[in-house]
Amino acid sequence: MRAPPHRATQSPRHRARQSPRHRASDRTGPPAGPPPGAVPGAPAAPSFRPEIHGLRGTAVLLVVLYHVWFDRVSGGVDVFLFISAFFLTGTFLRRMEAGAPLAPIAYWARTFKRLLPPAALVILSTLAAVLLLLPPTTWLTTLEDAAGSLLQVQNWVLIGRDTDYDAATGAATSTLQHFWSLSIQGQVFLLWPLLFALCAVVARRSRFSPRAVVAVVFGVIAVASFGWSVHSTGVQQPIAYFDTTARIWEFAAGTLLALLPAATGPPRPGSPLARPWLRLVLGWAGLAVLVSTGALLEVQRMFPGWIALVPLTGAALVFLAGSTGSALGADRLLSSRPFAFLGEISYGLYLVHWPLLVIVLLVTGQESAGFVEGTVLIALSIVLAHLLTRLVDTPIRRWGWANASPWRSAAVVGLVLVLALTPTVLSRSFIEQAQEAAEQRAGADNPGARVLDPDFTPHPDADPEAAPLPTEATLRDDRIALTEECTGEIAPDDESVAEHCTSTAAPQDAKVMVALGSSRLGQAVVPLIRPAEENGWKLIVIRRPGCQFVPGTMTYAGQECYDHNLAALEYVRELEPDAVVLNTTSYRGNAPESASESLQEAVPTLLDEGTELIALRTLPRTPEDPVTCMEEGGSPESCSQPLDPELMPPDRADAADLDELADRGPVHAVDLTDRICPDHECPTLIGNVFVFYDTDHVTATYMDTLGDETTRQLEESGFTW
């Protein structure tokens, strides 16, 4: 969201002594007179739009109300994006039409000089609150989100983490999740000036008017992004929600609206909008559409597809209605003092309300705020937003020294980034060093699955008071970590396969083993990493979260997963590896384990082509998250979870299929269920190592301690390294 300038609260007499230019600087949107550094000859900016200022405040209030009380999508964020693009376009279009330099570097410096300081203060305050009040399991995620938010990439961080915006509030909820929209806006603020520069060059060389060129360029962007948004929302809505490319049409729509004279100034004589009654209707209709979007429509899983047109249409109607001059107009309400105040603090209100809400809910153990608690949270958010605006946003925005040149503004941006990123980076480094120090004693203090061996003997130097591994701060992030990219001879041609492909280091003539599947497969192959490296094999892991390897079968993950699986199968067939590693059973926790569909066509084909199969039984799941249980005060013993023998019996579901497939080629079955959930009980800790990091995934640290057992089962089945 674009940071709304603060209107100083001064007496009329004091304001009267100010110059017109000084008074204009207190207004939201472009100033009425030429600001310092304005381009000579450029047309004057349009007058202040108080109703749009109020509309911005209304939008942020809807976001806050729906977050706090209703846990629904309001459409207010979409209106923010729309409004910010509208005003950005006006700035550059006036320069283009005047033939003045666009000065994108100066624009970037001024914009981020204004946006970053309040955001950085909120981010650092949130970090401090998380470190003081929330469990260590939340720390790394928050530090990652802090860096992503400061660097304007938080939406992509959330996509990489498979975040679901509509998920219920819990320990995994990011206290900085709301920066996804600010990151998209920051990316657009970086991109849009470059596009306007391109339009200026095209207009100058083609002799078309700047408005015509801008209309074509941004019209194409709007259509392409809208089409992608509709498609992506239909097949992968949680990703589409945070995806810049699925949101950018909302900015393009704001740009196209800014090209319409009817939206930027008084109606022309004779036009339909010259009729006062029509503008009255448009204003109230637009406001009603915006306010009712989340209240009347079930839009939770529909944004940002075509449904986002609804709140944007409402906002556009308010723009077209303009200033009616009537006491009955919606613009009179939006221009009133309460709405002007909301407009002034809207940026600060958006910044502070979400971390305040999430931290309070996590500390109190509530899933949502009641009416009383919600009222207090909203009131406190407004107070904090007012203080943030008055004490940080406004002084920095009006800082004469920093505003005197783009390079000074850029210096402020750099200083803020250094001051905010330094504690973030240092805190993460401290956590990682603590993990590394604990790992150095893991052989003695954290044997993990090795304690289940009948001949296990505790290490003579074992410390009975040693902390479990992984450390609580790194527990939620304890995933497979292969640093080698799939390049050279093993580089996939398909982009999706290449994006999710990593490998171990190995000699050029090494034997090759390929593992394919979802994030659960990624954890399941961890016991193979050390044996592969010790025996000179290259282990390639193609791991796409949420995408089971079942080529030719449409799953809940949608069309992209379907296409990915077919491309991955083709990659394996072209690579001709010595062995392929698959989860050959499937278990979702709410139905009995079943044999994987890959055993019907994909696996027989690979066996016929001479590839050996390592058939991993899928890992158990727990009914509830044991880590969340401990975060809420439970002990490791009380947080252990049962494994229903009716759903995941002692005998694996694919046993008969594997027996049949053994006639076509070497099949090596590996089943680690009894080492993860002995006697159908899934402990929180085994051998002083955390077993699960959520309901669906076993920690990489624990899986690594299963390397000896995995090797033993492979050798018993006839596999040779």
Secondary structure, DSSP 8 states (H G I E B T S, - for coil): -----------HHHHHHS-HHHHHTTSSSS-SS--TT--TT--------HHHHHHHHHHHHHHHHIIIII-S--SHHHHHHHHHHHHHHHHHHHHHHHT----HHHHHHHHHHHHHHHHHHHHHHHHHHHHHHS-GGGHHHHHHHHHHHHTT-HHHHHHHTT--TTS--STTS-TTTTHHHHHHHHHHHHHHHHHHHHHHHHHHHH---HHHHHHHHHHHHHHHHHHHHHHHHHHHHHHHHH-HHHHHHHHHHHHHHHT-HHHHS---TTSGGGSHHHHHHHHHHHHHHHHHHHHHS--TTTTTSGGGHHHHHHHHHHHHH-----TTSHHHHHTSHHHHHHHHHHHHHHHHHHHHHHHHHHHHT-SS--HHHHHHHHHHHHHHHHHHIIIIIHHHHT-HHHHT-HHHHHHHHHHHHHHHHHHHHHHHHHHHHHHHHHHTTHHHH--GGGGGSTT----TT--TT---BS-TTTGGG------EE--GGG--SSHHHHHTEEE----TT--EEEEEESHHHHHHTHHHHHHHHHTT-EEEEEE-TT----TT---TT-HHHHHHHHHHHHHHHHH--SEEEEE-EE--SSS--EE-GGGTTHHHHHHHTT-EEEEE------SS-HHHHHHTT--TTTT-EE--TTTS-SS-TTHHHHHHHTTTS-EEEE--HHHHSGGGEE-SEETTEE-BSSSS-B-HHHHHTTHHHHHHHHHHTT---
